[in-house]
């Protein structure tokens, strides 16, 4: 199994986002931290 760094961030008026420094442009988002983490996997 490979592991990569995912950065979780929250916009003031939006969802939680996850970006991946090793993969520029690859992002996901969710309404909760748990949802964002699940989608990042």
mmCIF entry with sequence, helices, sheets and N, C-alpha, C, O atoms, coordinates in Angstrom:
data_MODEL
# 
_entry.id   MODEL 
# 
_entity.id                         1 
_entity.type                       polymer 
_entity.pdbx_number_of_molecules   1 
# 
_entity_poly.entity_id                      1 
_entity_poly.type                           'polypeptide(L)' 
_entity_poly.nstd_linkage                   no 
_entity_poly.nstd_monomer                   no 
_entity_poly.pdbx_seq_one_letter_code       
;(UNK)(UNK)(UNK)(UNK)(UNK)(UNK)(UNK)(UNK)(UNK)(UNK)(UNK)(UNK)(UNK)(UNK)(UNK)(UNK)
(UNK)(UNK)(UNK)(UNK)(UNK)(UNK)(UNK)(UNK)(UNK)(UNK)(UNK)(UNK)(UNK)(UNK)(UNK)(UNK)
(UNK)(UNK)(UNK)(UNK)(UNK)(UNK)(UNK)(UNK)(UNK)
;
_entity_poly.pdbx_seq_one_letter_code_can   XXXXXXXXXXXXXXXXXXXXXXXXXXXXXXXXXXXXXXXXX 
_entity_poly.pdbx_strand_id                 A 
# 
loop_
_entity_poly_seq.entity_id 
_entity_poly_seq.num 
_entity_poly_seq.mon_id 
_entity_poly_seq.hetero 
1 1  UNK n 
1 2  UNK n 
1 3  UNK n 
1 4  UNK n 
1 5  UNK n 
1 6  UNK n 
1 7  UNK n 
1 8  UNK n 
1 9  UNK n 
1 10 UNK n 
1 11 UNK n 
1 12 UNK n 
1 13 UNK n 
1 14 UNK n 
1 15 UNK n 
1 16 UNK n 
1 17 UNK n 
1 18 UNK n 
1 19 UNK n 
1 20 UNK n 
1 21 UNK n 
1 22 UNK n 
1 23 UNK n 
1 24 UNK n 
1 25 UNK n 
1 26 UNK n 
1 27 UNK n 
1 28 UNK n 
1 29 UNK n 
1 30 UNK n 
1 31 UNK n 
1 32 UNK n 
1 33 UNK n 
1 34 UNK n 
1 35 UNK n 
1 36 UNK n 
1 37 UNK n 
1 38 UNK n 
1 39 UNK n 
1 40 UNK n 
1 41 UNK n 
# 
_struct_asym.id          A 
_struct_asym.entity_id   1 
# 
_struct_conf.conf_type_id            HELX_P 
_struct_conf.id                      HELX_P1 
_struct_conf.pdbx_PDB_helix_id       AA1 
_struct_conf.beg_label_comp_id       UNK 
_struct_conf.beg_label_asym_id       A 
_struct_conf.beg_label_seq_id        33 
_struct_conf.pdbx_beg_PDB_ins_code   ? 
_struct_conf.end_label_comp_id       UNK 
_struct_conf.end_label_asym_id       A 
_struct_conf.end_label_seq_id        40 
_struct_conf.pdbx_end_PDB_ins_code   ? 
_struct_conf.beg_auth_comp_id        UNK 
_struct_conf.beg_auth_asym_id        A 
_struct_conf.beg_auth_seq_id         33 
_struct_conf.end_auth_comp_id        UNK 
_struct_conf.end_auth_asym_id        A 
_struct_conf.end_auth_seq_id         40 
_struct_conf.pdbx_PDB_helix_class    1 
_struct_conf.details                 ? 
_struct_conf.pdbx_PDB_helix_length   8 
# 
_struct_conf_type.id          HELX_P 
_struct_conf_type.criteria    ? 
_struct_conf_type.reference   ? 
# 
_struct_sheet.id               AA1 
_struct_sheet.type             ? 
_struct_sheet.number_strands   3 
_struct_sheet.details          ? 
# 
loop_
_struct_sheet_order.sheet_id 
_struct_sheet_order.range_id_1 
_struct_sheet_order.range_id_2 
_struct_sheet_order.offset 
_struct_sheet_order.sense 
AA1 1 2 ? anti-parallel 
AA1 2 3 ? anti-parallel 
# 
loop_
_struct_sheet_range.sheet_id 
_struct_sheet_range.id 
_struct_sheet_range.beg_label_comp_id 
_struct_sheet_range.beg_label_asym_id 
_struct_sheet_range.beg_label_seq_id 
_struct_sheet_range.pdbx_beg_PDB_ins_code 
_struct_sheet_range.end_label_comp_id 
_struct_sheet_range.end_label_asym_id 
_struct_sheet_range.end_label_seq_id 
_struct_sheet_range.pdbx_end_PDB_ins_code 
_struct_sheet_range.beg_auth_comp_id 
_struct_sheet_range.beg_auth_asym_id 
_struct_sheet_range.beg_auth_seq_id 
_struct_sheet_range.end_auth_comp_id 
_struct_sheet_range.end_auth_asym_id 
_struct_sheet_range.end_auth_seq_id 
AA1 1 UNK A 7  ? UNK A 10 ? UNK A 7  UNK A 10 
AA1 2 UNK A 16 ? UNK A 19 ? UNK A 16 UNK A 19 
AA1 3 UNK A 27 ? UNK A 30 ? UNK A 27 UNK A 30 
# 
loop_
_atom_site.group_PDB 
_atom_site.id 
_atom_site.type_symbol 
_atom_site.label_atom_id 
_atom_site.label_alt_id 
_atom_site.label_comp_id 
_atom_site.label_asym_id 
_atom_site.label_entity_id 
_atom_site.label_seq_id 
_atom_site.pdbx_PDB_ins_code 
_atom_site.Cartn_x 
_atom_site.Cartn_y 
_atom_site.Cartn_z 
_atom_site.occupancy 
_atom_site.B_iso_or_equiv 
_atom_site.pdbx_formal_charge 
_atom_site.auth_seq_id 
_atom_site.auth_comp_id 
_atom_site.auth_asym_id 
_atom_site.auth_atom_id 
_atom_site.pdbx_PDB_model_num 
ATOM 1   N N  . UNK A 1 1  ? 0.844   -1.176 0.000   1.00 0.00 ? 1  UNK A N  1 
ATOM 2   C CA . UNK A 1 1  ? 0.000   0.000  0.000   1.00 0.00 ? 1  UNK A CA 1 
ATOM 3   C C  . UNK A 1 1  ? 0.886   1.235  0.000   1.00 0.00 ? 1  UNK A C  1 
ATOM 4   O O  . UNK A 1 1  ? 1.830   1.330  0.785   1.00 0.00 ? 1  UNK A O  1 
ATOM 5   N N  . UNK A 1 2  ? 0.581   2.180  -0.881  1.00 0.00 ? 2  UNK A N  1 
ATOM 6   C CA . UNK A 1 2  ? 1.307   3.436  -0.926  1.00 0.00 ? 2  UNK A CA 1 
ATOM 7   C C  . UNK A 1 2  ? 0.644   4.446  0.000   1.00 0.00 ? 2  UNK A C  1 
ATOM 8   O O  . UNK A 1 2  ? -0.573  4.428  0.187   1.00 0.00 ? 2  UNK A O  1 
ATOM 9   N N  . UNK A 1 3  ? 1.448   5.316  0.571   1.00 0.00 ? 3  UNK A N  1 
ATOM 10  C CA . UNK A 1 3  ? 0.919   6.390  1.409   1.00 0.00 ? 3  UNK A CA 1 
ATOM 11  C C  . UNK A 1 3  ? 1.409   7.725  0.871   1.00 0.00 ? 3  UNK A C  1 
ATOM 12  O O  . UNK A 1 3  ? 2.569   7.867  0.485   1.00 0.00 ? 3  UNK A O  1 
ATOM 13  N N  . UNK A 1 4  ? 0.512   8.698  0.851   1.00 0.00 ? 4  UNK A N  1 
ATOM 14  C CA . UNK A 1 4  ? 0.835   10.026 0.355   1.00 0.00 ? 4  UNK A CA 1 
ATOM 15  C C  . UNK A 1 4  ? 0.325   11.059 1.346   1.00 0.00 ? 4  UNK A C  1 
ATOM 16  O O  . UNK A 1 4  ? -0.591  10.794 2.124   1.00 0.00 ? 4  UNK A O  1 
ATOM 17  N N  . UNK A 1 5  ? 0.924   12.227 1.307   1.00 0.00 ? 5  UNK A N  1 
ATOM 18  C CA . UNK A 1 5  ? 0.497   13.332 2.161   1.00 0.00 ? 5  UNK A CA 1 
ATOM 19  C C  . UNK A 1 5  ? -0.735  13.985 1.541   1.00 0.00 ? 5  UNK A C  1 
ATOM 20  O O  . UNK A 1 5  ? -0.756  14.293 0.349   1.00 0.00 ? 5  UNK A O  1 
ATOM 21  N N  . UNK A 1 6  ? -1.757  14.190 2.366   1.00 0.00 ? 6  UNK A N  1 
ATOM 22  C CA . UNK A 1 6  ? -2.951  14.924 1.958   1.00 0.00 ? 6  UNK A CA 1 
ATOM 23  C C  . UNK A 1 6  ? -3.149  16.086 2.917   1.00 0.00 ? 6  UNK A C  1 
ATOM 24  O O  . UNK A 1 6  ? -3.136  15.893 4.133   1.00 0.00 ? 6  UNK A O  1 
ATOM 25  N N  . UNK A 1 7  ? -3.328  17.268 2.398   1.00 0.00 ? 7  UNK A N  1 
ATOM 26  C CA . UNK A 1 7  ? -3.518  18.458 3.224   1.00 0.00 ? 7  UNK A CA 1 
ATOM 27  C C  . UNK A 1 7  ? -4.999  18.819 3.261   1.00 0.00 ? 7  UNK A C  1 
ATOM 28  O O  . UNK A 1 7  ? -5.607  19.076 2.222   1.00 0.00 ? 7  UNK A O  1 
ATOM 29  N N  . UNK A 1 8  ? -5.574  18.837 4.454   1.00 0.00 ? 8  UNK A N  1 
ATOM 30  C CA . UNK A 1 8  ? -6.979  19.184 4.619   1.00 0.00 ? 8  UNK A CA 1 
ATOM 31  C C  . UNK A 1 8  ? -7.071  20.668 4.960   1.00 0.00 ? 8  UNK A C  1 
ATOM 32  O O  . UNK A 1 8  ? -6.360  21.160 5.836   1.00 0.00 ? 8  UNK A O  1 
ATOM 33  N N  . UNK A 1 9  ? -7.943  21.363 4.267   1.00 0.00 ? 9  UNK A N  1 
ATOM 34  C CA . UNK A 1 9  ? -8.127  22.794 4.528   1.00 0.00 ? 9  UNK A CA 1 
ATOM 35  C C  . UNK A 1 9  ? -9.610  23.111 4.472   1.00 0.00 ? 9  UNK A C  1 
ATOM 36  O O  . UNK A 1 9  ? -10.387 22.386 3.849   1.00 0.00 ? 9  UNK A O  1 
ATOM 37  N N  . UNK A 1 10 ? -9.998  24.197 5.123   1.00 0.00 ? 10 UNK A N  1 
ATOM 38  C CA . UNK A 1 10 ? -11.404 24.614 5.183   1.00 0.00 ? 10 UNK A CA 1 
ATOM 39  C C  . UNK A 1 10 ? -11.515 26.038 4.687   1.00 0.00 ? 10 UNK A C  1 
ATOM 40  O O  . UNK A 1 10 ? -10.821 26.935 5.166   1.00 0.00 ? 10 UNK A O  1 
ATOM 41  N N  . UNK A 1 11 ? -12.382 26.232 3.736   1.00 0.00 ? 11 UNK A N  1 
ATOM 42  C CA . UNK A 1 11 ? -12.692 27.583 3.264   1.00 0.00 ? 11 UNK A CA 1 
ATOM 43  C C  . UNK A 1 11 ? -13.757 28.176 4.184   1.00 0.00 ? 11 UNK A C  1 
ATOM 44  O O  . UNK A 1 11 ? -14.578 27.443 4.735   1.00 0.00 ? 11 UNK A O  1 
ATOM 45  N N  . UNK A 1 12 ? -13.748 29.467 4.348   1.00 0.00 ? 12 UNK A N  1 
ATOM 46  C CA . UNK A 1 12 ? -14.731 30.120 5.235   1.00 0.00 ? 12 UNK A CA 1 
ATOM 47  C C  . UNK A 1 12 ? -16.170 29.813 4.841   1.00 0.00 ? 12 UNK A C  1 
ATOM 48  O O  . UNK A 1 12 ? -17.013 29.563 5.703   1.00 0.00 ? 12 UNK A O  1 
ATOM 49  N N  . UNK A 1 13 ? -16.446 29.830 3.570   1.00 0.00 ? 13 UNK A N  1 
ATOM 50  C CA . UNK A 1 13 ? -17.829 29.650 3.123   1.00 0.00 ? 13 UNK A CA 1 
ATOM 51  C C  . UNK A 1 13 ? -18.028 28.362 2.339   1.00 0.00 ? 13 UNK A C  1 
ATOM 52  O O  . UNK A 1 13 ? -19.015 28.222 1.618   1.00 0.00 ? 13 UNK A O  1 
ATOM 53  N N  . UNK A 1 14 ? -17.097 27.419 2.472   1.00 0.00 ? 14 UNK A N  1 
ATOM 54  C CA . UNK A 1 14 ? -17.211 26.210 1.676   1.00 0.00 ? 14 UNK A CA 1 
ATOM 55  C C  . UNK A 1 14 ? -16.955 24.954 2.466   1.00 0.00 ? 14 UNK A C  1 
ATOM 56  O O  . UNK A 1 14 ? -17.000 24.940 3.697   1.00 0.00 ? 14 UNK A O  1 
ATOM 57  N N  . UNK A 1 15 ? -16.688 23.909 1.733   1.00 0.00 ? 15 UNK A N  1 
ATOM 58  C CA . UNK A 1 15 ? -16.444 22.589 2.303   1.00 0.00 ? 15 UNK A CA 1 
ATOM 59  C C  . UNK A 1 15 ? -14.998 22.422 2.735   1.00 0.00 ? 15 UNK A C  1 
ATOM 60  O O  . UNK A 1 15 ? -14.179 23.329 2.586   1.00 0.00 ? 15 UNK A O  1 
ATOM 61  N N  . UNK A 1 16 ? -14.701 21.253 3.270   1.00 0.00 ? 16 UNK A N  1 
ATOM 62  C CA . UNK A 1 16 ? -13.331 20.875 3.579   1.00 0.00 ? 16 UNK A CA 1 
ATOM 63  C C  . UNK A 1 16 ? -12.707 20.337 2.299   1.00 0.00 ? 16 UNK A C  1 
ATOM 64  O O  . UNK A 1 16 ? -13.295 19.500 1.614   1.00 0.00 ? 16 UNK A O  1 
ATOM 65  N N  . UNK A 1 17 ? -11.533 20.814 1.987   1.00 0.00 ? 17 UNK A N  1 
ATOM 66  C CA . UNK A 1 17 ? -10.840 20.362 0.793   1.00 0.00 ? 17 UNK A CA 1 
ATOM 67  C C  . UNK A 1 17 ? -9.609  19.560 1.171   1.00 0.00 ? 17 UNK A C  1 
ATOM 68  O O  . UNK A 1 17 ? -9.042  19.738 2.248   1.00 0.00 ? 17 UNK A O  1 
ATOM 69  N N  . UNK A 1 18 ? -9.204  18.675 0.269   1.00 0.00 ? 18 UNK A N  1 
ATOM 70  C CA . UNK A 1 18 ? -7.978  17.900 0.443   1.00 0.00 ? 18 UNK A CA 1 
ATOM 71  C C  . UNK A 1 18 ? -7.169  18.033 -0.837  1.00 0.00 ? 18 UNK A C  1 
ATOM 72  O O  . UNK A 1 18 ? -7.671  17.781 -1.933  1.00 0.00 ? 18 UNK A O  1 
ATOM 73  N N  . UNK A 1 19 ? -5.914  18.433 -0.686  1.00 0.00 ? 19 UNK A N  1 
ATOM 74  C CA . UNK A 1 19 ? -5.007  18.513 -1.827  1.00 0.00 ? 19 UNK A CA 1 
ATOM 75  C C  . UNK A 1 19 ? -3.800  17.639 -1.541  1.00 0.00 ? 19 UNK A C  1 
ATOM 76  O O  . UNK A 1 19 ? -3.526  17.298 -0.391  1.00 0.00 ? 19 UNK A O  1 
ATOM 77  N N  . UNK A 1 20 ? -3.082  17.280 -2.592  1.00 0.00 ? 20 UNK A N  1 
ATOM 78  C CA . UNK A 1 20 ? -1.965  16.348 -2.491  1.00 0.00 ? 20 UNK A CA 1 
ATOM 79  C C  . UNK A 1 20 ? -0.710  16.957 -3.108  1.00 0.00 ? 20 UNK A C  1 
ATOM 80  O O  . UNK A 1 20 ? -0.612  17.067 -4.330  1.00 0.00 ? 20 UNK A O  1 
ATOM 81  N N  . UNK A 1 21 ? 0.253   17.355 -2.268  1.00 0.00 ? 21 UNK A N  1 
ATOM 82  C CA . UNK A 1 21 ? 1.460   18.014 -2.782  1.00 0.00 ? 21 UNK A CA 1 
ATOM 83  C C  . UNK A 1 21 ? 2.206   17.197 -3.841  1.00 0.00 ? 21 UNK A C  1 
ATOM 84  O O  . UNK A 1 21 ? 2.817   17.774 -4.741  1.00 0.00 ? 21 UNK A O  1 
ATOM 85  N N  . UNK A 1 22 ? 2.167   15.877 -3.748  1.00 0.00 ? 22 UNK A N  1 
ATOM 86  C CA . UNK A 1 22 ? 2.863   15.034 -4.723  1.00 0.00 ? 22 UNK A CA 1 
ATOM 87  C C  . UNK A 1 22 ? 2.142   14.966 -6.065  1.00 0.00 ? 22 UNK A C  1 
ATOM 88  O O  . UNK A 1 22 ? 2.710   14.503 -7.055  1.00 0.00 ? 22 UNK A O  1 
ATOM 89  N N  . UNK A 1 23 ? 0.882   15.432 -6.100  1.00 0.00 ? 23 UNK A N  1 
ATOM 90  C CA . UNK A 1 23 ? 0.067   15.363 -7.312  1.00 0.00 ? 23 UNK A CA 1 
ATOM 91  C C  . UNK A 1 23 ? -0.641  16.702 -7.536  1.00 0.00 ? 23 UNK A C  1 
ATOM 92  O O  . UNK A 1 23 ? -1.828  16.828 -7.238  1.00 0.00 ? 23 UNK A O  1 
ATOM 93  N N  . UNK A 1 24 ? 0.074   17.700 -8.057  1.00 0.00 ? 24 UNK A N  1 
ATOM 94  C CA . UNK A 1 24 ? -0.522  19.022 -8.274  1.00 0.00 ? 24 UNK A CA 1 
ATOM 95  C C  . UNK A 1 24 ? -1.802  18.923 -9.104  1.00 0.00 ? 24 UNK A C  1 
ATOM 96  O O  . UNK A 1 24 ? -1.848  18.237 -10.125 1.00 0.00 ? 24 UNK A O  1 
ATOM 97  N N  . UNK A 1 25 ? -2.830  19.618 -8.644  1.00 0.00 ? 25 UNK A N  1 
ATOM 98  C CA . UNK A 1 25 ? -4.095  19.636 -9.359  1.00 0.00 ? 25 UNK A CA 1 
ATOM 99  C C  . UNK A 1 25 ? -5.073  18.559 -8.932  1.00 0.00 ? 25 UNK A C  1 
ATOM 100 O O  . UNK A 1 25 ? -6.247  18.607 -9.302  1.00 0.00 ? 25 UNK A O  1 
ATOM 101 N N  . UNK A 1 26 ? -4.605  17.578 -8.152  1.00 0.00 ? 26 UNK A N  1 
ATOM 102 C CA . UNK A 1 26 ? -5.496  16.525 -7.659  1.00 0.00 ? 26 UNK A CA 1 
ATOM 103 C C  . UNK A 1 26 ? -6.076  16.982 -6.331  1.00 0.00 ? 26 UNK A C  1 
ATOM 104 O O  . UNK A 1 26 ? -5.346  17.192 -5.362  1.00 0.00 ? 26 UNK A O  1 
ATOM 105 N N  . UNK A 1 27 ? -7.401  17.136 -6.294  1.00 0.00 ? 27 UNK A N  1 
ATOM 106 C CA . UNK A 1 27 ? -8.080  17.619 -5.095  1.00 0.00 ? 27 UNK A CA 1 
ATOM 107 C C  . UNK A 1 27 ? -9.399  16.874 -4.926  1.00 0.00 ? 27 UNK A C  1 
ATOM 108 O O  . UNK A 1 27 ? -9.912  16.275 -5.871  1.00 0.00 ? 27 UNK A O  1 
ATOM 109 N N  . UNK A 1 28 ? -9.932  16.920 -3.726  1.00 0.00 ? 28 UNK A N  1 
ATOM 110 C CA . UNK A 1 28 ? -11.268 16.434 -3.446  1.00 0.00 ? 28 UNK A CA 1 
ATOM 111 C C  . UNK A 1 28 ? -11.832 17.281 -2.323  1.00 0.00 ? 28 UNK A C  1 
ATOM 112 O O  . UNK A 1 28 ? -11.102 18.053 -1.702  1.00 0.00 ? 28 UNK A O  1 
ATOM 113 N N  . UNK A 1 29 ? -13.116 17.148 -2.056  1.00 0.00 ? 29 UNK A N  1 
ATOM 114 C CA . UNK A 1 29 ? -13.739 17.953 -1.009  1.00 0.00 ? 29 UNK A CA 1 
ATOM 115 C C  . UNK A 1 29 ? -14.941 17.219 -0.435  1.00 0.00 ? 29 UNK A C  1 
ATOM 116 O O  . UNK A 1 29 ? -15.529 16.350 -1.078  1.00 0.00 ? 29 UNK A O  1 
ATOM 117 N N  . UNK A 1 30 ? -15.293 17.593 0.798   1.00 0.00 ? 30 UNK A N  1 
ATOM 118 C CA . UNK A 1 30 ? -16.466 17.031 1.448   1.00 0.00 ? 30 UNK A CA 1 
ATOM 119 C C  . UNK A 1 30 ? -17.052 18.023 2.423   1.00 0.00 ? 30 UNK A C  1 
ATOM 120 O O  . UNK A 1 30 ? -16.389 18.978 2.827   1.00 0.00 ? 30 UNK A O  1 
ATOM 121 N N  . UNK A 1 31 ? -18.304 17.796 2.802   1.00 0.00 ? 31 UNK A N  1 
ATOM 122 C CA . UNK A 1 31 ? -18.980 18.700 3.732   1.00 0.00 ? 31 UNK A CA 1 
ATOM 123 C C  . UNK A 1 31 ? -18.423 18.588 5.144   1.00 0.00 ? 31 UNK A C  1 
ATOM 124 O O  . UNK A 1 31 ? -18.510 19.541 5.918   1.00 0.00 ? 31 UNK A O  1 
ATOM 125 N N  . UNK A 1 32 ? -17.853 17.438 5.492   1.00 0.00 ? 32 UNK A N  1 
ATOM 126 C CA . UNK A 1 32 ? -17.246 17.217 6.808   1.00 0.00 ? 32 UNK A CA 1 
ATOM 127 C C  . UNK A 1 32 ? -15.816 16.738 6.618   1.00 0.00 ? 32 UNK A C  1 
ATOM 128 O O  . UNK A 1 32 ? -15.430 16.318 5.528   1.00 0.00 ? 32 UNK A O  1 
ATOM 129 N N  . UNK A 1 33 ? -15.027 16.807 7.698   1.00 0.00 ? 33 UNK A N  1 
ATOM 130 C CA . UNK A 1 33 ? -13.654 16.301 7.625   1.00 0.00 ? 33 UNK A CA 1 
ATOM 131 C C  . UNK A 1 33 ? -13.682 14.804 7.301   1.00 0.00 ? 33 UNK A C  1 
ATOM 132 O O  . UNK A 1 33 ? -12.895 14.329 6.482   1.00 0.00 ? 33 UNK A O  1 
ATOM 133 N N  . UNK A 1 34 ? -14.580 14.073 7.937   1.00 0.00 ? 34 UNK A N  1 
ATOM 134 C CA . UNK A 1 34 ? -14.668 12.629 7.699   1.00 0.00 ? 34 UNK A CA 1 
ATOM 135 C C  . UNK A 1 34 ? -14.990 12.321 6.232   1.00 0.00 ? 34 UNK A C  1 
ATOM 136 O O  . UNK A 1 34 ? -14.397 11.417 5.642   1.00 0.00 ? 34 UNK A O  1 
ATOM 137 N N  . UNK A 1 35 ? -15.915 13.062 5.654   1.00 0.00 ? 35 UNK A N  1 
ATOM 138 C CA . UNK A 1 35 ? -16.260 12.835 4.258   1.00 0.00 ? 35 UNK A CA 1 
ATOM 139 C C  . UNK A 1 35 ? -15.082 13.172 3.340   1.00 0.00 ? 35 UNK A C  1 
ATOM 140 O O  . UNK A 1 35 ? -14.805 12.440 2.390   1.00 0.00 ? 35 UNK A O  1 
ATOM 141 N N  . UNK A 1 36 ? -14.397 14.269 3.619   1.00 0.00 ? 36 UNK A N  1 
ATOM 142 C CA . UNK A 1 36 ? -13.235 14.652 2.811   1.00 0.00 ? 36 UNK A CA 1 
ATOM 143 C C  . UNK A 1 36 ? -12.146 13.584 2.886   1.00 0.00 ? 36 UNK A C  1 
ATOM 144 O O  . UNK A 1 36 ? -11.535 13.246 1.872   1.00 0.00 ? 36 UNK A O  1 
ATOM 145 N N  . UNK A 1 37 ? -11.901 13.050 4.095   1.00 0.00 ? 37 UNK A N  1 
ATOM 146 C CA . UNK A 1 37 ? -10.894 11.995 4.257   1.00 0.00 ? 37 UNK A CA 1 
ATOM 147 C C  . UNK A 1 37 ? -11.291 10.741 3.498   1.00 0.00 ? 37 UNK A C  1 
ATOM 148 O O  . UNK A 1 37 ? -10.457 10.131 2.828   1.00 0.00 ? 37 UNK A O  1 
ATOM 149 N N  . UNK A 1 38 ? -12.558 10.350 3.596   1.00 0.00 ? 38 UNK A N  1 
ATOM 150 C CA . UNK A 1 38 ? -13.031 9.155  2.878   1.00 0.00 ? 38 UNK A CA 1 
ATOM 151 C C  . UNK A 1 38 ? -12.850 9.316  1.382   1.00 0.00 ? 38 UNK A C  1 
ATOM 152 O O  . UNK A 1 38 ? -12.390 8.392  0.709   1.00 0.00 ? 38 UNK A O  1 
ATOM 153 N N  . UNK A 1 39 ? -13.206 10.477 0.853   1.00 0.00 ? 39 UNK A N  1 
ATOM 154 C CA . UNK A 1 39 ? -13.071 10.717 -0.580  1.00 0.00 ? 39 UNK A CA 1 
ATOM 155 C C  . UNK A 1 39 ? -11.598 10.777 -0.999  1.00 0.00 ? 39 UNK A C  1 
ATOM 156 O O  . UNK A 1 39 ? -11.258 10.405 -2.122  1.00 0.00 ? 39 UNK A O  1 
ATOM 157 N N  . UNK A 1 40 ? -10.739 11.237 -0.114  1.00 0.00 ? 40 UNK A N  1 
ATOM 158 C CA . UNK A 1 40 ? -9.306  11.304 -0.433  1.00 0.00 ? 40 UNK A CA 1 
ATOM 159 C C  . UNK A 1 40 ? -8.705  9.910  -0.578  1.00 0.00 ? 40 UNK A C  1 
ATOM 160 O O  . UNK A 1 40 ? -7.790  9.701  -1.374  1.00 0.00 ? 40 UNK A O  1 
ATOM 161 N N  . UNK A 1 41 ? -9.218  8.973  0.183   1.00 0.00 ? 41 UNK A N  1 
ATOM 162 C CA . UNK A 1 41 ? -8.707  7.601  0.075   1.00 0.00 ? 41 UNK A CA 1 
ATOM 163 C C  . UNK A 1 41 ? -9.039  7.002  -1.257  1.00 0.00 ? 41 UNK A C  1 
ATOM 164 O O  . UNK A 1 41 ? -8.687  5.853  -1.523  1.00 0.00 ? 41 UNK A O  1 
# 
